Amino acid sequence: MRILILGGTGEASALVRGLLAMGRRDAVTLSLAGRTRQPKAEPVPTRIGGFGGAEGLAAWLGQDRTDLVIDATHPFAARMSANAAEACARTGTRLLAIRRPAWTPVPGDRWTEVPDMEAAVRALGRAPRRVFLTIGRQEVAAFAGAPQHDYVVRAIEDIALAVPRLTAIQARGPFDAAAEAAFLAEGAIEVLVSKNSGGGATYGKIAAARALGLPVVMVARPEKPDVPSVPDVAAALAGIAAL
């Protein structure tokens, strides 16, 4: 089969490794959005950048004679998932999405769940607080509307945004719960803002906030198309093997 993996996540990398380990002769192409200047290299042909919406992706699928698209994008990459669903419907290409389960609060968590980033800004309140934004650098600009807070942002690459009182820390995870607890305590963090990404790779910060008794503003996931989906890479590999 000719397989296109829409990636940028740990699931996409694990899927590539899993396909190679299975010894299949699939022609696999990995597609990355290009938001990270120096992405981790993968041992398959990799294209970087958008396709030009659903229409551009449909044209690419036809030219490549793609048999299967696997949507292994981030849970918040709603536009790419919508484009994939539309392009596959237009071209009759099989589509399988990996949709990791969302996090759910457990005893000890102090979550305020909000529908979007604008609501997250409002949830911080008017009184100045020291806030750890764990939302990715693309979303940080929304917090310029609440300049009374001190913000700490950690990202893989430099952040240059017009948000006052922002401290940017350049680092690449994963970070376990103990490391996150030390980071939060040393930084005198009072509240976290997080996307509900799900999975284990970034859960350390949530466990650390629970251990320290810190509140978390949790941003809900956007809606995604109703397409065939599996919860993890193992199930995706099993589905591919069945084909």
Backbone hydrogen bonds in HBPLUS format (Angstrom, degrees):
<---DONOR---> <-ACCEPTOR-->    atom                        ^
c    i                          cat <-CA-CA->   ^        H-A-AA   ^      H-
h    n   atom  resd res      DA  || num        DHA   H-A  angle D-A-AA Bond
n    s   type  num  typ     dist DA aas  dist angle  dist       angle   num
A0027-ALA N   A0001-MET O   2.89 MM  26  6.31 156.9  1.94 156.2 163.4     1
A0067-ASP N   A0002-ARG O   2.79 MM  65  5.18 154.6  1.86 136.8 145.6     2
A0068-LEU N   A0002-ARG O   3.18 MM  66  6.51 153.7  2.25 157.2 158.2     3
A0003-ILE N   A0027-ALA O   2.90 MM  24  6.05 155.8  1.96 141.3 149.3     4
A0029-THR N   A0003-ILE O   2.91 MM  26  6.30 154.7  1.97 160.1 168.5     5
A0004-LEU N   A0068-LEU O   2.92 MM  64  6.37 160.5  1.96 159.2 165.8     6
A0070-ILE N   A0004-LEU O   2.85 MM  66  6.25 162.9  1.88 160.7 164.9     7
A0005-ILE N   A0029-THR O   2.84 MM  24  6.17 169.2  1.85 167.3 171.0     8
A0031-SER N   A0005-ILE O   2.82 MM  26  6.06 164.8  1.84 171.9 169.2     9
A0006-LEU N   A0070-ILE O   2.90 MM  64  6.15 166.8  1.92 160.0 164.3    10
A0072-ALA N   A0006-LEU O   2.88 MM  66  5.45 140.2  2.04 141.3 154.0    11
A0007-GLY N   A0031-SER O   2.86 MM  24  5.76 165.2  1.88 160.6 165.7    12
A0013-SER N   A0009-THR O   3.32 MM   4  6.70 160.7  2.36 147.1 151.1    13
A0014-ALA N   A0010-GLY O   2.93 MM   4  6.14 163.2  1.95 152.3 157.2    14
A0015-LEU N   A0011-GLU O   2.83 MM   4  5.95 147.2  1.94 144.7 154.2    15
A0016-VAL N   A0012-ALA O   3.03 MM   4  6.31 157.2  2.08 149.2 154.1    16
A0017-ARG N   A0013-SER O   3.11 MM   4  6.41 166.7  2.13 150.9 153.8    17
A0018-GLY N   A0014-ALA O   2.84 MM   4  5.98 151.7  1.92 143.5 152.1    18
A0019-LEU N   A0015-LEU O   2.91 MM   4  6.12 158.4  1.96 152.7 157.2    19
A0020-LEU N   A0016-VAL O   3.09 MM   4  6.34 161.9  2.13 151.5 156.4    20
A0021-ALA N   A0017-ARG O   2.90 MM   4  6.07 154.0  1.97 145.6 153.4    21
A0022-MET N   A0018-GLY O   3.02 MM   4  6.20 136.4  2.22 140.2 151.0    22
A0023-GLY N   A0020-LEU O   3.06 MM   3  5.35 155.5  2.12 105.8 113.6    23
A0030-LEU N   A0045-PRO O   2.91 MM  15  6.29 168.1  1.92 161.4 164.3    24
A0047-ARG N   A0030-LEU O   2.88 MM  17  6.34 156.7  1.93 160.3 168.1    25
A0032-LEU N   A0047-ARG O   2.90 MM  15  6.31 161.3  1.93 159.5 165.6    26
A0049-GLY N   A0032-LEU O   2.81 MM  17  6.21 158.3  1.86 154.0 161.3    27
A0056-GLY N   A0052-GLY O   3.27 MM   4  4.54 147.4  2.39 120.7 119.0    28
A0057-LEU N   A0053-GLY O   3.00 MM   4  6.27 157.3  2.06 151.8 158.6    29
A0058-ALA N   A0054-ALA O   2.87 MM   4  6.02 158.5  1.91 148.7 154.7    30
A0059-ALA N   A0055-GLU O   3.05 MM   4  6.32 156.0  2.10 145.5 151.6    31
A0060-TRP N   A0056-GLY O   3.02 MM   4  6.26 154.7  2.08 142.9 149.9    32
A0061-LEU N   A0057-LEU O   2.89 MM   4  6.14 160.4  1.92 155.0 159.9    33
A0062-GLY N   A0058-ALA O   3.08 MM   4  6.32 154.5  2.15 146.2 152.5    34
A0063-GLN N   A0059-ALA O   2.99 MM   4  6.25 161.2  2.02 150.9 155.9    35
A0064-ASP N   A0060-TRP O   2.88 MM   4  6.00 157.1  1.93 153.1 159.3    36
A0065-ARG N   A0061-LEU O   2.93 MM   4  5.76 118.3  2.32 132.2 146.5    37
A0066-THR N   A0061-LEU O   3.08 MM   5  5.19 157.5  2.14 144.4 150.3    38
A0065-ARG N   A0062-GLY O   3.25 MM   3  4.99 141.4  2.41  91.4 102.4    39
A0069-VAL N   A0094-ARG O   2.88 MM  25  6.19 159.5  1.92 148.4 154.5    40
A0096-LEU N   A0069-VAL O   2.92 MM  27  6.35 154.5  1.98 161.0 169.1    41
A0071-ASP N   A0096-LEU O   2.84 MM  25  6.19 147.7  1.95 141.0 151.3    42
A0098-ILE N   A0071-ASP O   2.96 MM  27  6.17 167.2  1.98 151.0 150.4    43
A0077-ALA N   A0074-HIS O   2.90 MM   3  5.24 169.2  1.91 121.6 124.2    44
A0081-SER N   A0077-ALA O   3.21 MM   4  6.44 161.5  2.24 151.5 157.0    45
A0082-ALA N   A0078-ALA O   2.94 MM   4  6.13 155.6  2.00 149.4 156.1    46
A0083-ASN N   A0079-ARG O   2.92 MM   4  6.16 158.8  1.97 150.0 155.8    47
A0084-ALA N   A0080-MET O   2.89 MM   4  6.10 155.0  1.95 147.8 154.8    48
A0085-ALA N   A0081-SER O   3.02 MM   4  6.25 160.6  2.06 147.5 151.9    49
A0086-GLU N   A0082-ALA O   3.04 MM   4  6.26 163.2  2.07 150.3 154.6    50
A0087-ALA N   A0083-ASN O   2.83 MM   4  5.94 165.7  1.85 152.1 156.7    51
A0088-CYS N   A0084-ALA O   2.94 MM   4  5.98 162.4  1.97 149.5 154.3    52
A0089-ALA N   A0085-ALA O   3.05 MM   4  6.14 151.3  2.14 139.8 147.8    53
A0090-ARG N   A0086-GLU O   2.96 MM   4  6.20 154.6  2.02 148.5 155.3    54
A0091-THR N   A0087-ALA O   3.10 MM   4  6.27 152.8  2.17 145.2 151.8    55
A0092-GLY N   A0088-CYS O   2.81 MM   4  5.54 121.7  2.15 140.8 152.9    56
A0093-THR N   A0088-CYS O   3.03 MM   5  4.67 136.3  2.23 130.1 137.0    57
A0097-ALA N   A0228-PRO O   2.94 MM 131  6.29 162.8  1.97 147.1 152.8    58
A0230-VAL N   A0097-ALA O   2.87 MM 133  6.37 147.7  1.97 159.8 170.5    59
A0099-ARG N   A0230-VAL O   2.82 MM 131  6.02 160.1  1.86 164.7 169.7    60
A0109-ASP N   A0106-VAL O   2.98 MM   3  5.77 166.5  2.00 150.9 153.5    61
A0216-VAL N   A0110-ARG O   2.87 MM 106  6.04 160.4  1.91 150.7 151.5    62
A0112-THR N   A0216-VAL O   2.82 MM 104  6.24 147.6  1.92 158.7 163.9    63
A0218-MET N   A0112-THR O   2.89 MM 106  5.97 150.1  1.98 135.7 145.6    64
A0114-VAL N   A0218-MET O   2.88 MM 104  6.10 162.6  1.91 154.1 157.1    65
A0220-ALA N   A0114-VAL O   2.84 MM 106  6.05 164.7  1.86 167.8 172.9    66
A0120-ALA N   A0116-ASP O   3.09 MM   4  6.42 140.4  2.25 139.7 151.5    67
A0121-VAL N   A0117-MET O   3.04 MM   4  6.38 150.4  2.13 148.7 154.9    68
A0122-ARG N   A0118-GLU O   3.25 MM   4  6.59 159.9  2.29 144.3 148.6    69
A0123-ALA N   A0119-ALA O   2.91 MM   4  6.10 147.6  2.02 143.0 152.4    70
A0124-LEU N   A0121-VAL O   3.29 MM   3  5.64 150.4  2.38 104.8 112.7    71
A0125-GLY N   A0122-ARG O   3.09 MM   3  5.75 158.1  2.14 118.0 123.9    72
A0150-ASP N   A0129-ARG O   2.93 MM  21  6.21 159.1  1.97 153.3 160.1    73
A0190-GLU N   A0130-ARG O   2.86 MM  60  5.30 167.3  1.88 147.2 150.8    74
A0131-VAL N   A0150-ASP O   2.71 MM  19  6.03 167.8  1.73 172.4 173.8    75
A0152-VAL N   A0131-VAL O   2.76 MM  21  6.09 147.6  1.86 164.9 170.5    76
A0132-PHE N   A0191-VAL O   2.97 MM  59  6.37 163.8  2.00 158.7 164.0    77
A0193-VAL N   A0132-PHE O   2.94 MM  61  6.26 151.9  2.02 162.1 158.2    78
A0133-LEU N   A0152-VAL O   2.86 MM  19  6.07 157.5  1.91 161.1 168.7    79
A0134-THR N   A0193-VAL O   2.85 MM  59  5.90 168.0  1.86 167.6 171.7    80
A0139-GLU N   A0136-GLY O   3.36 MM   3  6.10 153.5  2.43 118.3 123.5    81
A0142-ALA N   A0139-GLU O   3.34 MM   3  6.14 154.6  2.41 119.6 124.4    82
A0143-PHE N   A0140-VAL O   2.95 MM   3  5.86 161.8  1.98 131.2 135.2    83
A0144-ALA N   A0141-ALA O   3.07 MM   3  5.62 168.0  2.09 119.9 122.3    84
A0146-ALA N   A0143-PHE O   3.09 MM   3  5.44 166.6  2.11 110.8 114.0    85
A0151-TYR N   A0165-ARG O   2.87 MM  14  6.17 172.8  1.87 164.6 166.9    86
A0167-THR N   A0151-TYR O   2.79 MM  16  6.10 159.7  1.83 150.5 156.7    87
A0153-VAL N   A0167-THR O   2.89 MM  14  6.21 163.1  1.92 161.0 163.9    88
A0169-ILE N   A0153-VAL O   2.73 MM  16  6.06 159.6  1.77 163.4 170.0    89
A0155-ALA N   A0169-ILE O   2.98 MM  14  6.46 152.1  2.06 157.5 166.3    90
A0171-ALA N   A0155-ALA O   2.89 MM  16  5.84 153.5  1.96 137.2 145.7    91
A0180-GLU N   A0176-ASP O   2.94 MM   4  6.18 157.3  1.99 154.5 161.9    92
A0181-ALA N   A0177-ALA O   2.86 MM   4  6.02 153.9  1.93 146.6 153.5    93
A0182-ALA N   A0178-ALA O   3.09 MM   4  6.32 157.2  2.14 146.5 152.0    94
A0183-PHE N   A0179-ALA O   2.98 MM   4  6.18 155.1  2.04 143.7 151.0    95
A0184-LEU N   A0180-GLU O   2.89 MM   4  6.11 163.8  1.92 154.0 157.3    96
A0185-ALA N   A0181-ALA O   2.99 MM   4  6.11 159.8  2.04 145.8 151.5    97
A0186-GLU N   A0182-ALA O   2.91 MM   4  5.97 169.5  1.92 151.9 155.3    98
A0187-GLY N   A0183-PHE O   2.99 MM   4  6.00 147.2  2.10 141.8 150.7    99
A0189-ILE N   A0184-LEU O   3.09 MM   5  5.25 165.5  2.11 156.2 157.8   100
A0188-ALA N   A0185-ALA O   3.17 MM   3  5.17 162.0  2.20 104.2 109.4   101
A0192-LEU N   A0215-PRO O   3.11 MM  23  6.52 163.7  2.14 150.7 154.9   102
A0217-VAL N   A0192-LEU O   2.79 MM  25  6.10 169.4  1.80 154.5 157.0   103
A0194-SER N   A0217-VAL O   2.92 MM  23  6.26 165.0  1.95 162.7 166.2   104
A0219-VAL N   A0194-SER O   2.81 MM  25  6.15 168.9  1.82 160.1 164.0   105
A0197-SER N   A0195-LYS O   2.87 MM   2  5.47 129.5  2.12 107.4  91.9   106
A0196-ASN N   A0219-VAL O   2.96 MM  23  5.81 148.1  2.07 164.7 157.4   107
A0203-TYR N   A0200-GLY O   3.39 MM   3  5.09 163.7  2.42  98.9 103.6   108
A0206-ILE N   A0203-TYR O   2.95 MM   3  5.28 125.0  2.26 107.3 121.7   109
A0207-ALA N   A0203-TYR O   3.05 MM   4  6.39 163.1  2.08 161.8 166.8   110
A0208-ALA N   A0204-GLY O   2.86 MM   4  6.00 151.9  1.94 145.7 154.3   111
A0209-ALA N   A0205-LYS O   2.96 MM   4  6.10 155.1  2.03 139.7 145.7   112
A0210-ARG N   A0206-ILE O   3.09 MM   4  6.32 155.8  2.15 144.9 151.3   113
A0211-ALA N   A0207-ALA O   3.00 MM   4  6.26 158.8  2.05 146.2 151.7   114
A0212-LEU N   A0208-ALA O   3.00 MM   4  6.22 147.9  2.10 147.9 156.4   115
A0213-GLY N   A0209-ALA O   2.90 MM   4  5.88 111.4  2.38 136.6 153.0   116
A0214-LEU N   A0209-ALA O   2.83 MM   5  4.87 151.2  1.91 146.8 148.0   117
A0213-GLY N   A0210-ARG O   3.13 MM   3  5.02 150.5  2.22  98.0 107.0   118
A0236-ALA N   A0232-ASP O   3.14 MM   4  6.45 148.6  2.24 141.6 151.0   119
A0236-ALA N   A0233-VAL O   3.04 MM   3  4.88 114.0  2.49  91.2 107.9   120
A0237-LEU N   A0233-VAL O   2.83 MM   4  6.10 160.4  1.87 159.7 163.7   121
A0238-ALA N   A0234-ALA O   3.04 MM   4  6.26 153.2  2.11 143.0 150.5   122
A0239-GLY N   A0235-ALA O   2.96 MM   4  6.16 151.2  2.05 141.6 149.3   123
A0240-ILE N   A0236-ALA O   2.95 MM   4  6.23 153.0  2.02 149.0 156.1   124
A0241-ALA N   A0237-LEU O   2.91 MM   4  6.10 159.8  1.95 147.2 152.9   125
A0242-ALA N   A0238-ALA O   3.04 MM   4  6.25 146.2  2.16 141.2 149.8   126
A0243-LEU N   A0240-ILE O   3.04 MM   3  5.19 134.5  2.25  99.5 112.2   127
